[in-house]
Amino acid sequence: MTGTFFITGATGNIGGKLVARILKADKSPRLILLVRADSSAGAQQRLSRVLRTLSPDLDLSAAKEKITLVCGDITRPRMGLTETDWTRLASEVTHVVHSAAATKFFLPVETAREVNLEGTRNVMDFAFQAANKGKLERIAHISTAYVCGNEDGMIYEDDTLPARTFTNNYESSKWQAECLVRRIMPELPVMIFRPSIVAGDSLTGRILSFNGLYTPLKFIHRGAVDVLPGIPDALLDVVPLDYASDAIHYIFAGSDDGLGKTFHIVAGKDKSARVDAIVARAVRYFRESSPARTIPPIRFVRPCNNGEANQSAGMKAGRISSILRQFEPYLTAKKIFDDVNTAHALQGSGISAPGLFSYFRTILAYSLETDWGRQIKDAA
């Protein structure tokens, strides 16, 4: 895969892993990485930390020769670039990968929209500029499978995103961003990728941020809860970081057949996991690995009985209960994600999503080894 790649979000989980994947697999591409930092030295420090964490076997010295770091911010006009740099870079770029996003569930709506919607608008403006210069070949927009909002049942890749209700500002702002991208798909060579819940690397457990799935698991490990607001047979679709980056890279590097299509980067119906099975295995692992801790069995309470969680003896002050209520919609859902486009695009590649329980102990081990990411931050 040749050309010049412009990538946002390179210091995030998927973006960082994708950068490492490209550097390992492709000998020719030049990477231009937009990094939010005050100086080139600061940008280099951030990127080096990310690549060391996610892909410690990567030769950073060799990688630096292929990378141009650009300090910028997707929320600012021209992404914070000077008009000269904006025009020059647009004339060089052949591929755009937009991975940057605000991923915390309950950001203020203005913040979520500023990053996820307006940031996407600015990146697509840059893509239009690159297309006008004549070199642009492809764009990857990293969305989320949860643009489906509160819909249950089968969620299709070809969902045209009608208006719906959402669990949080992250979902709604990503939905707005994808709607924007879909409107310009007839004018630009876009592929949309929708990952589901992303966990650590299936072989090493490595990940940068311990949000999403990791939050209730962390409370369970600390013995801070004995109930969760959810239903035992709710389904969680979880994919490891290495699968997500490998699948996106392979499809994006493939034929032009993928242009204009949406790809679910998901485990799928047969490899989604029941919530009660996830929790039971986590409790068992934590008791084995941390025998000095008191880890109670976990019960589930339905949303209508959510008050029980507040009164549980194992629950600390209402702060934990409040945090866990943010996850209630995911612990009660029965979504199944269609992945026909993805399966077809990956046919013959040898790339497939592993089931969560084939690497679950690996991601839990890395979580404990890094104290749920605290040691990663301390080392930064």
N, C-alpha and C positions, 0 to 999 in steps of 0.2 A: 504494500500500500504506500504510494508515494504522494508527495504534496506537502503543503504547509497547513498544519492544524491549529486553529484558534480554539482554546478550551477555557471555559469558565468553570469555577468550582473545583479546581485542581487540588485544593487543600481540604476537600471534603472526602467522605467515604468512597462514593462511587467514582467521582472525578479523579481522586488520587489513585485509586486502584486501576482505573482505566489508563491513566498516564503511564503507570508502571507496566501495564499490559502492552501498550503500544511500543514502549521503549524496548521491551524484551522481544517482541515478535517482529517488529518492522525495523529494518535497517536504514531506510531512507527518509521517512518523514521528519520534517522540522516542526517542533512544537512551540507555539506562542501561547504562554499561559498568563491569563489575567489574574493577578493576585491582589487582594486588598491589603495593602501595607503602605507605610509612610516612606519607605526607601527600598532600593534594590537589595540592600543587605538584609533588611527585614523580610522581604519577599523570599529571598533565598533561604533564610533561616526557617521560615514557615514551611516551605516546600520540602526542604531536606528532612525536617522532622516527620512530615507526613509520609514521605517515601521510605524513610528508615523504619517507621512503624508498620506500614502496610506491606512493604516488600523489602525486607532487610537483605535479601540476596541480590538486589539490584546494584549494579556498579554505578554509583553516583558520579564518579569522575567522568566516566564515559557518557553518562546521561546528560551532564551539564553541557557537553558540546553540542547536543541536539536541541537544547531548550533556550528559548528567549523569554525572560520574565518581564512582564509589563505591569507596573503598579496602576491599579484602577479600581473602579467600583461600578458594578452594573446598575446601581440605582441612580447614578448621576448622568446628566446629558453627555453623550458620546462616551459613556462609561468612564468618565473622568479623564479621558485622553485629550491631548491637544488636537486641534483640527489637522495639523500636519501629520501626527502619528496615526490618527483615525484614518486618514486618506491613504497613507503609506501602507499600513497593515492591511486595509481592505483590498489593496491592489496585489497583495502577496498571498492572501489566504485562499486555499482550495476547499478546506473542510472546517465546519464550525460545529463544536460540541458544547451545548449549553447545559451544564450540570449544576451550576450554582443555584442555591435555594435556601430559604429560611425554613427549617424542618421541624422546629419545635411546635407542638400542637396548639398551645394557647398563647401565642403572641398576640398583641393588640392587632386588631384588623388592619389598621393603617400600616403597621410595620410589615405584616405578612404581605399585603398588597404591594407595598413599595418594593420589596425584594422580588417576590414571586411573579407579580404581574408587570409592574413597571420595569423591573430588571429584565424580564423576558422581552418586553417591547423594545428596550434599548439594544439588546443583543440582536433581535431580528432586524432592527434598523441597520445595524452593522452588516448583517447578512445581505440585506438589500444592496448596500453600498458595495460589498464584495461581488455580488452578482452583476452589478452594473459595470464593474471593472473587468468582468469576463472570465474570471478564473474559478469561481465558486462551483463546486461539484456536488456537495452534500452537506446537509445539516442534520445533526442529531439533537432532538429536544428531549431531555430526561424529565419525564412527568412522574406520575405515580398511579398505581392501580386504583388508588382511593379517590380519584376524581369521580368515582361512582357514587360518592356520598353515602347516604343511608340506604341505598338499594341493597336488597338481599337476593339470593338465588344466583343464577348464571349471569355473569358480567362479561359482555362480549368486547373483543378488541375493536370491533367496528362501531361501538357505541358512539353516537354523534353528539353526546353530551347535552341532552335537553336539560332545562332548568330543574333543579332538585334541591333537597335540603342536605346539610352537611353536619358532620360531627364537630368540626372545629375550624378555626381560621386557616390553618395549614391546608386542609382539604379544599376549602372554598377558593382560596387564592390560587392554588395549583390548577383547579378547574377553570378559573378565569384565564389563567395563562395558557392552558391548553386550547381553550376556545379561541384565543387570539391566534395561536399558531395554526390551528386548523383553518381559520379564515384565510390565511395567506398561503396555505399549501398549494393551491393552483399556480402560485407565482414563484415559489421557491422549492428547491429539491429537498424536502423535509422528510425525515423519518421520526416518528414519535415512539419513545420507549417508556413503558409503565412498569417499573419494579413494584413488587408488593412489599412486605415487611423484610427489610434487609438485616441479616445477622452477620456475624464475623466470618472470616475465611474458613472454609470447611476443613482445611488441612492444618491450619495454625490457630484459628480462633481470632486472629488479629482484626481489629477494628479501631476506629478513631474515637467515636462517640458512643456512649452506652445509654441510648435513649430507647424509646419504643418498647419492644419486647423486654429489654433489660431492666426497665424500671420496676415492674412488679416482681421480677426474679430477685432483684437486689433486696427488696423489702422482705421477701421470703427468707433469703439467706441470713439477714440480720435478725430474724425472729420477730420482726415488727408487726406481722399480720398473722391472723389465723382465719380470716375470711377474705374472699375476693368478690366484688360485684360483677357477677356474670352467670353463665349457665355452663354446665360441664361439657355439653356436646357442641358448643360453639367451635367453629373452625378457624384456624389461623393459617394463612398462606405465608410461609417464610422461605426466603432464599438466601444462600450464603453469598458473601461479597464477591468471592472469586467467580462463582457462576454468573452473577449479574454482570460483572465486567467482561468476562469471556464471551457471554452471549451477545452483549451490546457490540463489542469489538468485532466479532465475527460477522454479524448481520450488517453492521455499518460498513465493513470492508468488502462486503459481498457485491453481488450484481445490482444493477439499477432496478431490479424487480421490487426492491423494498421501498423505493421512493413513493411518498404519498400514503404509506401504510402505517398502522399502529401495531406495536408488538408488546404483548404482556410478558414481562420478565418475572415469571411466577413459578411456584411449585406445581400448581394445577390441582385438579380434583383429587387424584389418587394419592398425592403426596402432601396435601394439607393435613394439619395435625389438630386433633381435638385438644381443647384447652385443659381438660382434666388430665389427659395423658402427659401434657407438657409439665403441668404443675407437679404431678406425682413423681415424674422422673427427676425434676429439679430438687424436690424435697429429699428424695433418696440420695442423690448425688451430694447435696450439701451436708446431709448427716454423715455420709462416708468421709467426706473431705474435711469437715469441720466438726469433729465429734465433741468438742468442748462447748459448742453452741447448742442452745435449746431451740429447735426448729419444730414448731407445732404442726400437726396435720392441718391442711387447708380445706375449708368448706366454701361453697359458693352460695351467694344470696342473690336472688333475682332482684332486678331494679326496683320493684314495688316494695321490697323489704330492705332497701339499701340502708335504712337507718340502723339496721343491726350491725353494719360494719363500723359505725361510729361508736357503738357501745361495747364492741368486742374488747375483752381484756387484753388481747394481744395487739391492739391497735393503739399507737401513740396518739398524741393530740391530733385534733381534726385535720392537721396539715397533711398527713399521710392519706387519710380518707379522701380528702379533697383531690389529691394527686391521682389516687386510684380511680376516682370517678371519671377522670379524663379518659381512662382506658375502658370504661364500661361498654361503650358501643362496639369495641373490638372483641370484648369478651362475651358478647351476646349475639354476634353476627353469624350468619351462615352463608357467607359469600363463596361462590365458586368462580374462578377466573378462567375464561376461555383462553386458549393459547394456540389456536390453529395456525395463525400467521407465523408465530415464533417457531413452532414445531416444524413447519414446512421450511422455513429459512435455515434452520439448524440441521436439517436432514443430511446425514453423512459426515457431519462435523465431529461427532463424538462428544459433543457438548450437551449435557442434560442436567436438569436440576436434581440434586440429591434430596432424599427425604430428610426432614429435620433431625430425626433421631439417629441418623447415620453419623452426624457430626455434633450432636447436642452436647455431649460431654466435653468435646473440644472447645466449644465456645464458652461453656461454663468454667472450664479450667483456666482459660485466658482471662476471664472476668475476675476470678479470684486472684490469679497471679498478679494482675495489675490493680487490684483493689477497685474494681469497677471503673477503671480508667484513671484513677487518681494518680497512680505512679507515672502514667504517660504524661499527664499535665505537669507533674513535678519535674520531669526530665526535660520539659520544653525550654 
